[in-house]
């Protein structure tokens, strides 16, 4: 899968360095994956949820929410936001 853009992960990890290894693990698992559907994705990421047209990942032991739009047919993952659990709870992303 092609992840667009890794910059959001790096920017978040700069502010929250404790999340760096978990985000890097997520990135490598997703990039090396060959997912054709949400069901296949959940085999590797059982904590992922569909919220409307977006996929929300719980990363780093439920401390980070990574919000993405995944286009399985085009093999692309667009990172929309990376938030702490607290930021996500207060945001409109979960609606």
C-alpha positions in Angstrom: 0.0 0.0 0.0 1.2 3.5 -0.8 0.9 5.8 2.3 0.3 9.5 1.7 1.7 11.4 3.5 4.3 10.1 6.0 5.0 13.8 6.9 1.9 13.8 9.2 3.3 10.8 11.1 6.7 12.5 11.5 5.1 15.8 12.5 3.0 14.1 15.2 6.1 12.1 16.4 8.0 15.4 16.8 5.5 16.7 19.3 4.8 13.2 20.9 8.1 11.3 20.7 6.7 8.5 22.8 4.5 7.6 19.8 7.3 7.3 17.3 7.9 3.6 17.5 4.2 2.7 17.4 3.6 5.0 14.3 6.7 3.5 12.6 5.4 0.0 13.2 1.9 0.9 11.9 3.6 2.5 8.8 5.7 -0.6 8.0 2.8 -3.0 8.5 0.5 -1.0 6.3 3.1 -0.3 3.6 4.0 -4.0 3.3 0.4 -5.1 3.4 -1.7 -6.2 0.4 -5.2 -5.4 1.5 -8.2 -5.6 -0.8 -10.9 -4.8 1.7 -11.5 -3.6 5.2 -12.0 -7.2 6.4 -8.5 -8.1 5.2 -7.1 -5.0 6.9 -8.7 -6.1 10.2 -6.8 -9.3 10.1 -3.6 -7.3 10.7 -5.2 -4.3 12.4 -8.1 -5.7 14.5 -8.4 -2.4 16.3 -9.3 -0.5 13.1 -12.8 0.9 12.8 -14.8 2.2 9.9 -16.3 5.7 10.6 -18.2 6.7 7.6 -15.8 6.6 4.6 -12.8 6.8 6.9 -10.7 4.2 8.7 -9.6 5.0 12.2 -6.7 3.1 13.7 -5.9 2.9 17.4 -2.1 3.1 17.6 0.3 2.8 20.5 -1.9 1.0 23.0 -5.0 3.2 22.4 -3.0 6.5 22.9 -3.1 7.7 19.3 -5.9 7.8 16.7 -4.8 7.8 13.1 -7.6 8.8 10.6 -7.2 7.7 7.0 -9.1 7.3 3.8 -8.2 4.0 2.1 -8.7 3.3 -1.6 -8.2 -0.4 -1.8 -8.5 -0.7 -5.6 -5.8 2.0 -6.1 -3.6 0.7 -3.2 -3.5 4.1 -1.5 -3.9 5.2 2.1 -4.4 8.9 2.7 -3.6 10.0 6.2 -6.1 12.7 7.2 -5.1 13.3 10.8 -3.1 11.9 13.6 -4.5 12.8 17.0 -4.0 11.9 20.7 -6.9 9.9 22.2 -8.0 13.1 24.0 -7.9 15.2 20.9 -9.9 12.6 19.0 -12.5 12.5 21.8 -13.1 16.2 21.5 -13.0 16.3 17.7 -15.7 16.0 15.0 -13.7 13.2 13.3 -15.6 10.5 15.1 -19.0 11.7 13.8 
